[in-house]
Amino acid sequence: MAIEPGKSELSAKEIMQLLPHRYPMLLIDKLVEIKAGDSAVAIKNVTVNEPFFTGHFPDQPVMPGVMIVEAMAQGAAAFTNYVENLDTEGKVVLFMGIDKARFRRPILPGDQVRITVRVAHRRPPVWRFEGEAHVDGNLVASAAYTAMLASADI
């Protein structure tokens, strides 16, 4: 199934056509508010059944910061792949750097996280993004990160 160009929202099924990630590592549920060449918003509905809660403070489950940054990166990768219609056959997206990561309050089971990703710099095969995660309108995390599209023969 091809994804219709110019959509302003992508479902989980469509995201799985753009990203290689699957459960338990697929960390975004949908992409909304897609603005080609600029930004998008990814949604992550956090449930108590997330596999990382089993070992990450099981008596007081908190979403690990590294998983929050990974969700930001997945939002950016799905957005970029969709709006630029990238040829990802035999390729993989790799982190090159993570800067200015800040965590302001924990993300807990039951939270819906709105992750805004914005292109800060673009020179394929390298992109730099800025991401922010909000819960109930409050900023809970932010980061700048750089990624590249590389051959899967690493």
GUGU-427577 format. One record per residue (C-alpha): chain; x, y, z. Coordinates in steps of 0.02 Angstrom, whole numbers. Each point is the difference from the previous one (the first is absolute). Layout:
// residues N
cadena/px/py/pz
A/X/Y/Z .
...
END
This chain:
// residues 154
cadena/px/py/pz
A/0/0/0 .
A/73/168/-50 .
A/-23/149/113 .
A/-99/139/-80 .
A/111/155/-23 .
A/-49/162/85 .
A/-89/-75/150 .
A/-1/99/162 .
A/-11/-156/110 .
A/77/-174/-7 .
A/-64/-154/93 .
A/107/-129/91 .
A/-19/-115/-149 .
A/67/134/-118 .
A/143/40/120 .
A/51/-183/-6 .
A/17/18/-188 .
A/124/142/29 .
A/99/-69/148 .
A/79/-171/31 .
A/-45/6/185 .
A/-126/-122/73 .
A/-62/-43/174 .
A/74/27/126 .
A/110/133/-83 .
A/-130/94/-102 .
A/-31/147/115 .
A/-121/111/-96 .
A/-184/-36/-34 .
A/-38/128/-135 .
A/64/156/-86 .
A/-110/154/-6 .
A/18/182/-53 .
A/123/-40/-140 .
A/75/159/-76 .
A/114/-52/-144 .
A/177/66/14 .
A/-30/65/176 .
A/-78/-105/138 .
A/-121/-131/60 .
A/-76/-62/162 .
A/13/-182/53 .
A/-116/-75/129 .
A/53/-131/128 .
A/-134/-72/114 .
A/94/-67/151 .
A/-78/-153/82 .
A/45/-95/156 .
A/36/-150/-112 .
A/155/80/-80 .
A/141/-129/12 .
A/124/124/74 .
A/-108/26/155 .
A/35/-179/55 .
A/178/45/49 .
A/2/191/4 .
A/-62/43/174 .
A/-136/-135/1 .
A/-79/69/160 .
A/-4/175/-73 .
A/3/-20/-190 .
A/86/142/-95 .
A/35/3/-187 .
A/189/-4/-22 .
A/76/159/-72 .
A/89/-99/-135 .
A/-168/-67/-59 .
A/-70/177/-6 .
A/144/55/-112 .
A/-23/-157/-106 .
A/-185/44/-22 .
A/52/174/-57 .
A/122/-77/-124 .
A/-133/-120/-67 .
A/-120/145/-24 .
A/134/94/-97 .
A/47/-153/-104 .
A/-180/-40/-47 .
A/-34/184/-41 .
A/158/17/-106 .
A/-26/-165/-90 .
A/-180/46/-40 .
A/21/180/-59 .
A/161/-33/-97 .
A/-54/-170/-66 .
A/172/-71/40 .
A/68/-158/-78 .
A/41/-98/158 .
A/26/-169/-83 .
A/160/-74/73 .
A/23/151/113 .
A/-18/39/184 .
A/-20/163/96 .
A/136/23/131 .
A/21/126/141 .
A/154/109/-22 .
A/-24/107/154 .
A/-120/50/139 .
A/18/173/76 .
A/-89/107/127 .
A/-108/-143/65 .
A/-104/62/146 .
A/-130/-93/103 .
A/-116/111/100 .
A/-124/-123/73 .
A/-30/-188/-10 .
A/-112/-78/-131 .
A/-115/-124/85 .
A/-122/-137/-52 .
A/-160/80/-64 .
A/88/152/-73 .
A/-25/49/-182 .
A/162/75/-63 .
A/-4/126/-143 .
A/171/4/-79 .
A/36/147/-113 .
A/146/-27/-119 .
A/71/140/-105 .
A/133/-3/-134 .
A/142/114/60 .
A/122/-39/-141 .
A/-10/-109/-155 .
A/139/-59/-112 .
A/-36/-180/-52 .
A/52/-126/53 .
A/13/99/165 .
A/-143/87/91 .
A/-2/96/164 .
A/-162/9/98 .
A/-69/84/155 .
A/-128/-96/100 .
A/-116/41/143 .
A/-114/-115/98 .
A/-156/68/84 .
A/-126/-81/117 .
A/-162/94/35 .
A/75/155/-82 .
A/154/-2/114 .
A/176/-18/-68 .
A/73/-161/74 .
A/155/-28/-108 .
A/100/77/-141 .
A/154/-43/-103 .
A/94/42/-158 .
A/65/-147/-99 .
A/87/-41/-162 .
A/-31/-156/-106 .
A/55/-66/-166 .
A/-62/-123/-129 .
A/139/-129/-22 .
A/27/-164/-89 .
A/-65/-148/101 .
A/169/-83/-32 .
A/77/78/155 .
END
